[in-house]
Amino acid sequence: MKYVDTWDLEVIFPGGTKSAELQKKLHTIKNEIQEYEAFIQEWNATDKNLADPLKAILKKQEIIDKGLGQAGTFVQMWQDAYMDDEHANVVMGQVLDLASEEENLSNIFTKKLVSISDGEWKNLLQDQELQHISFALNEIRDKGKRLLSEEEEKIITELNKDGITAWSRLYDTAVSIMTISYTDKEGKTTEFSVGQAMNRMYSDPDPEVRKQLFEKWEEAWTKFSPIFADTLNHLDGYRLTLQKVHKREHYLDEPLEYNRMTQETLDAMWTAVSKRKQSFLDFLKQKAKIFGMEKLSWQDVDAPVVLGDAEPPRFSYDEACDFIIENFAAFGEKLSSFAKNALENRWVEAEDRPNKRPGGYCEELPEFQESRIFMTFTGSPSDASTLAHELGHAFHSYVLRDLPTLNRNYAMNVAETASTFAETIIGNATVANAKTKEEKITLLNAKIENATAMFLNIHARFLFEKAFYEERSKGIVSETRINELMLQAQKEAYGDSLAGYHPHFWCSKLHFFIDDVPFYNFPYTFGYLFSLSIYAEFLKNPDGFENKYIALLRDTGAMKVEELAMKHLGVDVTKPAFWEAGIGLMEKDVEEFISLTNEVRK
């Protein structure tokens, strides 16, 4: 079947960032916020009837959140797809101003919740509607106990727009004007966007192409690194200040609270990874032998492996879409039908062209109860996996669509579970469909690369961010020192197994510069290993498993991950043994890869 590889943005707000309908929406949201303010001011936490006005406030809050989500997602989508649209920043500023107004009012509302006595609060949650969202309400109330005075929180919210949020957006702006030069064997020089250069650098089978691009890549990031060093210092310095005034004792408290998990669970996961990483170091060593290298360099870690007469598998966008729909069906009809609908209705921006930001994501359009996916599709198996990954995110949102908004706010770690589960289905399908040993080797390599990313690359990011926060809490960290911390983290995570590393990786990774979620790293490894455990359960008993899987997803916004894992899988995620079991599944792929490559290369 034929699929269009660009978004249909006109169905959201016709006319782009200068859309009259978008301005009308923003005006409507402004009016809703004024009504929200009136509701909050009128609500007295000492009144006898607390439930009905509380439900009215929550309903109004939901309307505003959906409106802001619809508008904000649209502007971000447009800006990412067309980075030269200067007006997008203007409209995003309007959205942020409205979001700031709502946040100020929500802080007042939260402080009123905190003022309710524990006994009265318990009675209040006996209301049937409120009982259904009690986990989220208790969470809001608990977090509210950290809030400062109403005036102080209002000042913080206003400062955020030109503080932590502004630093994050400065990074996006700087990256949008960067280009990477590449000169081919015929002497033709092309200026790639950052996203295009990254895709080519990691996926090209020619080591000289990868080497040249990596050198140019490092050169480009080095040139901009003074800006990014300032940005990272001030963004995280701002965050540390906020954490301190809100009486957080440690910089990991906030991300752990956000991900609804304990330090014990995080420690158990990294303990298992450190203990069982040797297989993946062996994989890198075997790959170096195949390439005729003593050790791989950074740009070679994700390079394709092609032996004999095998050609690297390629997908057209249409082929990838059909392949995903077909193999999702092997798991469950609901997942497959959902993906088919999303792809046919142009929920995905995948065109390979200049003037797009790098990376990929899935964002929700809450008023449509739909999602939209951003990526750049170049035809590799990893691109097909990325598309499946983002569709997994979209499916997660879809199965929660009929729940109260407060019960749909799942954390990043379980969000990465749904996406990685979908990616696993497609990764296993590509390997199973291999027609020769050589093709199977190529596909196993792509699959194991994902594991090395989760166990080595993500671990390096976590180690780096920990070290940076430790030093930033004592003062500004120089660009040179940041590079040193990055190299130390990479060498520790990769067991010093590479010939060359990426000292400016911290510059090139958007995740370090996101303003709303600190430590945008360990949830990926959590989601990856958690999804492997779910997939293992599916293989044991596939009949009717899709409904069990959906039941787990529907609980992700209403309980902590330790409770979620015990309820639906009967496992204790605070013990390393759970995480080691997931790692063991990928070790089998490494063993097969090494065995097959030794056999073929004889």
MARLOTI-601222 format. One line per field, with one value per residue (C-alpha): residue number from 1; x negated, y negated, z negated. Coordinates in Angstrom, 3 decimals, decimal comma, m for minus. Each point is the difference from the previous one (the first is absolute). Example, Ala and Ser with C-alpha at 12.3 -4.5 7.8 and 13.67 -1.06 7.14 Angstrom:
residues 2
num = [1|2]
X = [m12,300|m1,370]
Y = [4,500|m3,440]
Z = [m7,800|0,660]
end
This chain:
residues 602
num = [1|2|3|4|5|6|7|8|9|10|11|12|13|14|15|16|17|18|19|20|21|22|23|24|25|26|27|28|29|30|31|32|33|34|35|36|37|38|39|40|41|42|43|44|45|46|47|48|49|50|51|52|53|54|55|56|57|58|59|60|61|62|63|64|65|66|67|68|69|70|71|72|73|74|75|76|77|78|79|80|81|82|83|84|85|86|87|88|89|90|91|92|93|94|95|96|97|98|99|100|101|102|103|104|105|106|107|108|109|110|111|112|113|114|115|116|117|118|119|120|121|122|123|124|125|126|127|128|129|130|131|132|133|134|135|136|137|138|139|140|141|142|143|144|145|146|147|148|149|150|151|152|153|154|155|156|157|158|159|160|161|162|163|164|165|166|167|168|169|170|171|172|173|174|175|176|177|178|179|180|181|182|183|184|185|186|187|188|189|190|191|192|193|194|195|196|197|198|199|200|201|202|203|204|205|206|207|208|209|210|211|212|213|214|215|216|217|218|219|220|221|222|223|224|225|226|227|228|229|230|231|232|233|234|235|236|237|238|239|240|241|242|243|244|245|246|247|248|249|250|251|252|253|254|255|256|257|258|259|260|261|262|263|264|265|266|267|268|269|270|271|272|273|274|275|276|277|278|279|280|281|282|283|284|285|286|287|288|289|290|291|292|293|294|295|296|297|298|299|300|301|302|303|304|305|306|307|308|309|310|311|312|313|314|315|316|317|318|319|320|321|322|323|324|325|326|327|328|329|330|331|332|333|334|335|336|337|338|339|340|341|342|343|344|345|346|347|348|349|350|351|352|353|354|355|356|357|358|359|360|361|362|363|364|365|366|367|368|369|370|371|372|373|374|375|376|377|378|379|380|381|382|383|384|385|386|387|388|389|390|391|392|393|394|395|396|397|398|399|400|401|402|403|404|405|406|407|408|409|410|411|412|413|414|415|416|417|418|419|420|421|422|423|424|425|426|427|428|429|430|431|432|433|434|435|436|437|438|439|440|441|442|443|444|445|446|447|448|449|450|451|452|453|454|455|456|457|458|459|460|461|462|463|464|465|466|467|468|469|470|471|472|473|474|475|476|477|478|479|480|481|482|483|484|485|486|487|488|489|490|491|492|493|494|495|496|497|498|499|500|501|502|503|504|505|506|507|508|509|510|511|512|513|514|515|516|517|518|519|520|521|522|523|524|525|526|527|528|529|530|531|532|533|534|535|536|537|538|539|540|541|542|543|544|545|546|547|548|549|550|551|552|553|554|555|556|557|558|559|560|561|562|563|564|565|566|567|568|569|570|571|572|573|574|575|576|577|578|579|580|581|582|583|584|585|586|587|588|589|590|591|592|593|594|595|596|597|598|599|600|601|602]
X = [0,000|m1,084|m0,437|m0,739|m3,151|0,891|2,419|3,360|m0,214|2,900|2,530|m1,222|m0,310|0,107|m2,522|m3,004|m1,268|1,911|3,274|3,056|1,530|m3,081|0,348|3,688|m0,931|m2,506|2,644|2,447|m2,625|m0,552|3,701|m0,013|m2,919|1,970|2,912|m2,469|m1,287|3,530|0,750|m3,165|0,540|3,584|m0,940|m0,556|m1,749|1,975|3,421|2,174|0,540|m3,498|0,539|2,226|m2,023|m3,209|1,311|0,986|m3,526|m1,537|2,293|m0,987|m3,661|0,414|1,509|m2,882|m2,663|1,458|0,161|m3,567|m1,142|1,696|m1,458|m3,447|m0,422|1,031|m2,502|m2,795|0,797|m0,082|m3,228|m1,746|1,100|m0,764|m2,862|m0,215|3,452|m0,870|3,643|0,188|m2,001|2,467|2,999|m1,769|m0,571|3,771|0,555|m2,628|1,549|3,378|m1,598|m1,715|3,329|1,560|m2,969|0,262|3,676|m0,647|m2,534|2,670|2,423|m2,586|m0,704|3,713|m0,065|m2,908|1,946|2,734|m0,433|m1,051|3,311|2,083|m2,188|0,642|3,726|m0,135|m1,578|2,947|1,867|0,246|m1,391|m2,836|m0,824|m0,682|m2,729|m1,178|m3,548|m0,554|1,698|m2,133|m3,074|0,942|0,664|m3,296|m1,968|1,924|m1,484|m3,314|1,457|m1,081|2,417|2,449|m1,967|m3,337|1,319|1,473|m3,389|m1,678|2,535|m0,556|m3,770|0,128|1,037|m3,200|m2,019|m0,020|2,428|m1,881|m3,330|1,565|1,425|m3,332|m1,512|2,708|m0,648|m3,748|0,348|2,463|m2,657|m2,811|m1,142|m2,510|m2,124|m0,618|m2,125|0,580|m2,548|0,832|m0,888|3,570|0,622|3,430|1,194|2,021|2,339|m0,962|2,657|m1,105|m3,670|0,743|1,995|m2,730|m2,851|1,355|1,536|m2,394|m1,794|m3,167|m2,377|m1,638|3,359|0,752|m3,458|0,247|3,487|m0,981|m2,989|2,215|2,645|m2,434|m1,334|3,486|0,929|m3,382|0,657|3,344|m1,062|m0,630|3,681|1,106|m2,252|1,612|3,435|m0,534|m1,532|2,824|2,799|m1,107|m1,128|3,498|1,464|m2,241|1,144|3,651|m0,620|m1,707|2,773|2,554|m1,960|m1,197|m3,016|m1,558|0,011|1,342|3,057|1,913|m0,554|0,714|3,201|0,982|m0,586|1,853|m2,843|m2,357|m3,755|m0,090|1,542|m2,414|m3,009|1,179|0,293|m3,471|m1,543|1,380|m1,238|m3,507|m0,150|1,192|m1,517|m2,890|2,041|0,601|m3,675|m0,696|2,452|m1,953|m3,246|1,407|1,283|m3,463|m1,473|2,542|m0,980|m3,702|m0,535|m1,758|2,779|3,082|0,142|3,110|1,428|m0,404|2,074|3,293|m1,415|1,720|m1,659|0,145|m1,802|m0,436|2,309|2,717|1,333|1,096|3,781|1,852|3,623|1,953|2,336|2,958|m1,704|m0,834|3,596|1,397|m2,612|0,896|3,744|m0,422|m2,276|1,950|2,912|m1,988|0,159|3,504|2,661|0,544|m3,626|m0,096|3,281|m1,129|m3,304|1,802|2,335|m2,867|m2,106|2,884|1,132|m3,407|m0,814|m3,695|m2,557|m2,794|m1,259|m3,797|m0,659|m2,014|1,354|1,314|m1,260|m1,740|1,486|3,429|2,939|3,702|2,268|3,686|2,743|2,311|3,059|m0,098|m0,900|m2,743|m3,792|m2,544|m3,430|m3,149|m3,053|m2,176|0,329|m3,041|0,825|m2,066|1,377|m0,698|2,327|2,738|m0,650|0,178|3,348|1,264|m1,386|1,914|3,172|m0,340|0,086|3,072|1,763|m0,678|1,793|2,794|0,914|0,273|2,193|3,215|m1,582|0,100|m2,836|m1,653|m0,216|m1,687|m3,126|m2,400|m3,705|m2,825|m1,334|3,286|0,501|m3,221|1,361|2,826|m2,234|m2,779|2,466|1,236|m3,590|m0,818|2,820|m1,438|m3,625|0,797|2,068|m2,810|m2,427|2,531|0,575|m3,685|m0,512|m3,719|m2,510|m1,650|3,265|0,786|m3,376|0,777|3,366|m1,302|m2,595|2,719|1,974|m2,989|m1,004|3,183|m1,044|m3,496|1,643|2,141|m2,727|m3,073|0,944|2,873|m2,125|m2,703|2,605|1,168|m3,545|m0,828|3,098|m0,599|m3,599|1,046|2,646|m2,526|m2,408|2,647|1,353|m3,387|m0,195|m0,336|m1,594|m2,352|0,443|m3,306|1,124|3,369|m1,847|m2,135|3,084|1,540|m3,100|m0,274|3,642|m0,346|m3,154|1,592|3,224|m1,780|m2,732|m2,607|0,721|m0,020|m2,911|1,675|2,733|2,314|m1,039|2,672|2,810|1,523|0,424|1,620|2,536|3,223|0,997|m2,484|1,673|3,672|1,413|2,891|m1,545|m3,403|m1,978|1,622|m2,043|0,587|3,726|m1,056|m1,904|2,848|2,553|m2,192|m0,542|3,559|1,314|m2,239|1,599|3,460|m1,029|m1,304|3,411|1,651|m2,180|0,974|3,729|0,931|3,732|1,937|m3,166|0,788|2,836|m2,294|m2,559|2,606|1,124|m3,585|m0,277|3,275|m1,409|m3,237|1,390|1,536|m2,680|m3,702|m2,118|m0,790|3,732|0,652|m2,614|1,233|3,686|m0,360|m3,197|m0,437|m3,614|m2,086|m1,855|m2,033|m2,087|m2,809|1,218|3,012|m2,180|m2,561|2,724|0,737|m3,681|m0,275|2,414|m2,315|m3,114|1,409|0,067|m3,633|m0,966|1,785|m1,603|m3,521|0,634|1,443|m2,710|m2,736|1,663|0,456|m3,513|m1,799]
Y = [0,000|m3,619|m2,243|m3,728|m0,683|m3,536|m1,333|m1,431|m3,075|m1,782|2,237|m1,381|m3,751|m1,070|m2,671|1,059|m2,167|m2,994|1,923|m2,053|3,115|0,441|m3,575|0,639|3,088|m1,972|m2,659|2,698|1,460|m3,481|m0,203|3,517|m1,005|m3,006|2,302|2,412|m2,840|m0,910|3,627|0,214|m3,333|0,948|3,431|m0,015|3,046|m0,383|0,252|2,958|0,944|0,426|2,712|m1,703|m3,227|2,075|2,093|m3,191|m1,382|3,254|0,025|m3,546|0,879|2,926|m2,228|m2,474|2,720|1,561|m3,358|m0,910|3,485|m0,275|m3,432|0,657|3,316|m1,583|m2,859|2,367|2,320|m2,872|m1,380|3,387|0,682|m3,533|m1,365|m3,265|m1,210|m2,902|m0,626|3,377|m1,435|m2,873|2,316|2,388|m2,998|m0,556|3,634|m0,197|m3,178|1,729|3,092|m2,236|m1,600|3,418|1,222|m2,983|0,733|3,723|m0,759|m1,981|2,882|2,521|m2,026|0,076|3,786|0,113|m2,132|2,634|2,063|3,626|1,204|m2,190|1,008|3,666|m0,629|m2,027|2,881|2,215|m1,759|2,557|m2,260|m1,297|3,470|1,055|m2,659|0,155|1,117|m3,114|m2,300|1,350|m0,501|m3,622|m0,640|1,564|m2,054|m3,077|0,244|m1,119|m3,202|m3,395|m2,868|m0,905|m3,132|1,821|2,777|m2,594|m1,685|3,369|0,866|m3,344|0,339|3,522|m1,398|m2,027|2,398|3,781|0,097|m2,726|1,818|3,161|m1,857|m1,745|3,432|0,833|m3,270|0,522|3,551|m1,176|m2,183|2,560|1,853|2,818|m0,024|3,235|0,469|3,168|1,925|m2,102|m3,159|m1,247|m1,720|0,160|m1,945|2,405|m0,977|1,480|2,693|0,998|0,127|2,135|2,540|0,284|0,085|2,949|2,004|m0,271|3,317|m1,808|m0,608|m2,932|m1,725|0,564|m1,260|m3,183|m0,770|0,631|m2,337|m2,699|0,770|m0,505|m3,126|m1,505|0,760|m1,279|m3,318|m0,421|1,610|m3,283|m0,860|3,481|0,012|m3,249|1,391|3,243|m1,778|m2,496|2,445|2,507|m2,727|m1,435|3,459|0,592|m3,331|0,963|3,371|m1,655|m2,544|2,819|1,888|2,893|1,563|1,617|m0,722|3,516|m0,494|m1,884|2,445|2,980|m1,612|m0,888|3,603|1,350|2,307|0,435|m0,389|3,700|0,867|m2,275|1,471|3,553|m0,723|m1,545|2,727|2,619|m1,920|m0,398|3,642|1,338|m2,417|2,262|1,698|m3,349|m0,935|3,349|m1,027|m3,223|1,949|2,458|m2,848|m1,584|3,294|0,091|m3,529|0,836|m2,414|0,518|m1,965|m1,822|m3,777|m1,848|m0,402|3,729|1,313|m0,206|0,682|2,701|3,416|1,396|3,273|1,809|m1,089|m1,124|m3,490|m2,074|0,478|m3,087|m0,994|m2,525|m1,927|1,895|3,352|m0,929|m1,024|3,245|2,056|m1,635|0,436|3,645|0,904|m1,971|2,243|3,039|m1,480|m1,424|m1,355|m3,154|m1,109|0,785|m1,795|m3,010|m0,214|0,363|m2,861|m2,254|0,647|m0,353|m3,263|m1,723|m0,091|0,367|m2,537|2,199|m1,700|m0,172|m3,645|m3,001|m2,560|2,596|0,387|3,292|2,836|1,463|m0,220|0,599|m2,764|0,017|m2,198|0,355|m1,669|2,469|2,940|0,674|m0,110|m1,252|1,468|m1,817|1,726|0,137|3,234|0,972|3,656|1,927|2,740|m2,314|m2,588|2,632|0,748|m3,704|m0,277|3,019|m1,525|m3,245|1,862|1,862|m3,344|m1,013|3,288|m0,526|m3,367|1,495|2,753|m2,619|m2,361|0,694|m0,391|m3,211|m2,328|0,330|3,784|m0,410|m1,742|2,928|m0,527|0,255|3,392|1,816|m2,082|1,516|3,442|m0,216|m1,441|2,520|2,881|m1,009|m0,371|3,491|1,501|m1,512|0,745|3,671|0,127|m1,372|2,602|2,810|m1,007|0,193|2,160|0,769|0,185|m3,154|m1,919|1,321|m1,271|m3,469|m0,035|1,453|m2,747|m2,653|1,646|0,329|m3,600|m0,989|2,055|m1,543|m3,423|0,845|1,686|m2,026|m3,308|m0,807|1,066|m2,444|m2,772|0,783|0,096|m3,279|m1,784|1,171|m1,241|m3,301|m0,662|0,781|m2,609|m2,510|m0,069|m1,494|m2,565|m0,537|2,906|m0,936|1,325|1,886|1,625|0,945|1,779|1,812|1,147|1,253|1,994|1,493|1,097|1,520|1,911|1,351|1,016|1,560|1,640|m2,021|2,284|m2,665|m1,545|m3,402|m1,745|m2,988|m2,749|m2,398|2,556|m2,106|m2,819|2,181|1,725|m1,976|1,935|m1,875|m3,294|0,841|m2,332|1,978|3,426|0,347|3,209|0,810|3,213|2,812|0,294|1,309|2,917|0,603|0,079|2,209|2,675|m0,234|0,513|3,062|1,513|m0,668|1,459|3,131|0,440|m0,391|2,741|2,369|m0,475|m2,149|0,821|m3,040|m1,739|m3,275|m0,686|0,685|m2,360|m2,727|0,478|m0,636|m3,111|m1,359|0,144|m1,848|m3,406|1,144|1,853|0,167|2,266|2,426|0,567|0,140|2,721|2,069|m0,296|0,891|2,069|1,267|m1,257|m2,054|m2,719|m0,995|3,168|0,296|3,493|m1,440|m2,239|2,740|2,221|m2,612|m0,455|3,770|m0,088|m2,340|1,978|2,873|m2,288|m0,934|3,669|0,709|m3,023|1,057|3,625|m0,896|m2,533|2,469|2,616|m2,274|m1,477|3,374]
Z = [0,000|0,525|m3,032|m0,156|m2,050|m1,098|m2,598|0,898|m2,238|1,677|m1,772|m3,341|0,650|3,672|0,938|m2,065|m2,844|1,383|m0,115|m0,951|m1,576|m2,181|m1,272|m0,634|m2,029|m2,071|m0,670|m1,128|m2,340|m1,465|m0,827|m1,487|m2,245|m1,268|m0,881|m1,613|m2,159|m1,091|m0,946|m2,098|m1,746|m0,882|m1,321|m3,745|m1,395|m3,237|1,669|m0,907|3,643|1,410|2,583|2,597|0,400|m0,016|2,891|1,863|m0,422|1,221|3,030|0,918|m0,518|2,390|2,699|m0,290|m0,004|3,131|1,749|m0,910|0,974|3,395|0,744|m1,448|1,804|3,304|m0,300|m1,043|2,908|2,457|m1,429|0,133|3,567|1,249|m2,076|1,985|m1,095|m2,290|m0,866|m1,759|m2,916|m0,301|m0,202|m2,358|m2,237|m0,081|m0,974|m2,745|m1,384|m0,281|m1,519|m2,544|m0,939|m0,502|m2,029|m2,346|m0,583|m0,397|m2,721|m1,874|0,459|m1,199|m3,130|m0,762|0,317|m2,437|m2,503|m0,302|m3,158|0,408|m1,423|2,290|2,951|m0,716|m0,116|3,194|1,908|m0,859|2,831|2,815|2,742|m2,158|m1,272|3,593|0,289|m3,619|0,876|2,113|m2,512|m2,845|2,178|0,702|m3,672|m1,079|2,521|m1,070|m3,459|1,540|1,454|m1,276|m0,512|2,733|0,925|0,015|2,224|2,354|0,331|0,658|2,697|1,714|m0,217|1,465|3,384|0,295|m2,124|0,252|2,950|1,856|m0,400|1,402|2,994|0,604|0,542|2,568|1,819|0,131|1,332|2,639|1,674|m0,140|3,115|0,542|3,174|1,859|3,120|2,023|2,098|3,064|m1,892|m0,393|m3,340|m1,636|m3,018|m2,146|m2,787|m3,352|0,370|3,493|m1,010|m3,041|2,006|2,644|m2,513|m1,940|2,844|2,950|0,703|1,155|m2,951|1,790|0,390|m3,689|m0,966|2,049|m1,259|m3,610|0,306|1,521|m2,623|m2,884|1,694|0,254|m3,602|m1,186|1,736|m1,755|m3,302|m1,895|0,560|m1,046|m3,070|m1,152|0,775|m1,913|m2,996|m0,304|0,770|m2,619|m2,403|0,204|m0,621|m3,025|m1,441|0,451|m1,615|m2,964|m0,681|0,248|m2,643|2,131|m1,635|3,087|3,741|0,693|m2,225|2,700|2,899|m2,256|m1,223|3,560|1,127|m3,054|m0,964|m2,927|m0,222|m0,858|3,365|1,878|m1,813|0,673|3,721|0,377|m2,180|2,394|3,054|m1,418|m0,989|3,364|2,544|1,053|2,722|1,651|m0,233|1,692|2,718|0,623|0,072|2,549|2,113|0,003|1,268|2,804|1,024|m0,193|m2,875|m3,298|m1,703|1,197|m0,144|m1,140|3,498|0,711|m2,911|1,905|3,474|2,061|0,323|3,525|0,803|3,303|2,787|m2,380|0,475|m2,984|m0,205|1,161|m0,420|1,950|m2,273|1,457|m0,600|m3,583|m0,711|1,436|m1,857|m3,311|0,467|0,973|m2,920|m2,576|1,016|m1,138|m3,496|0,028|2,306|m2,040|0,265|3,717|0,792|m1,955|1,907|3,336|m0,845|m1,124|3,103|2,453|m1,572|0,133|m3,696|0,888|1,270|1,404|3,164|0,370|0,820|m1,230|m2,461|m2,475|m3,535|m0,865|m2,026|m0,378|m2,376|m0,484|m1,313|m0,806|1,440|m3,009|1,511|2,902|m2,276|2,546|0,126|2,530|0,735|1,123|1,501|3,116|1,974|2,092|0,704|m2,542|m2,277|m2,937|1,567|0,185|m3,682|m0,843|1,758|m1,953|m3,206|0,467|0,986|m3,296|m1,813|1,992|m0,790|m3,705|0,127|2,070|m2,474|m2,775|2,013|m1,969|m3,450|m2,076|1,002|m3,407|0,479|3,379|m1,288|0,184|m0,648|2,500|m1,120|0,635|3,146|1,315|m0,854|2,562|2,705|m0,527|m0,060|3,463|1,177|m1,298|2,065|3,188|m0,893|m0,559|3,193|2,155|m1,368|0,428|3,628|0,928|3,104|m0,501|m2,831|1,299|m0,048|m3,463|m1,226|1,327|m1,732|m3,263|m0,010|0,258|m2,797|m2,340|0,698|m1,799|m3,018|m0,042|0,119|m3,029|m2,036|1,023|1,646|m2,356|m2,958|1,149|0,182|m3,523|m1,382|1,727|m1,233|m3,563|0,124|1,574|m2,658|m2,729|1,362|1,049|m3,553|m0,995|2,820|3,763|1,880|2,847|3,516|m0,288|m3,234|1,492|2,824|m2,575|m1,911|3,241|0,926|m3,492|0,112|3,472|m0,924|m3,174|1,749|3,005|m2,086|1,915|2,956|2,742|1,906|0,154|m1,972|0,405|m2,460|1,272|m0,190|m2,777|2,558|2,625|m2,244|m0,285|m3,124|m2,179|0,944|m0,551|m2,627|m1,466|m0,677|m1,714|0,582|3,329|0,189|m2,499|0,868|3,432|m1,535|m2,450|2,824|2,154|m2,654|m1,297|3,532|0,455|m3,078|1,429|3,356|m1,717|m1,624|3,408|1,492|m2,816|0,520|3,033|0,023|m1,155|m1,137|1,762|m2,443|m2,970|1,508|0,448|m3,621|m1,144|2,167|m1,367|m3,543|0,828|m1,008|m3,274|m1,990|m0,757|2,180|m2,804|m0,544|3,763|0,533|m2,917|0,988|3,676|0,140|m3,536|m0,126|m2,427|1,906|m3,067|0,438|2,594|0,919|1,827|2,167|0,651|1,442|2,667|0,790|0,398|2,958|1,894|m0,936|2,067|3,046|m0,610|m0,214|3,282|1,684|m1,004|0,978|3,410|0,841|m0,927|2,193|3,021|m0,216|m0,015]
end
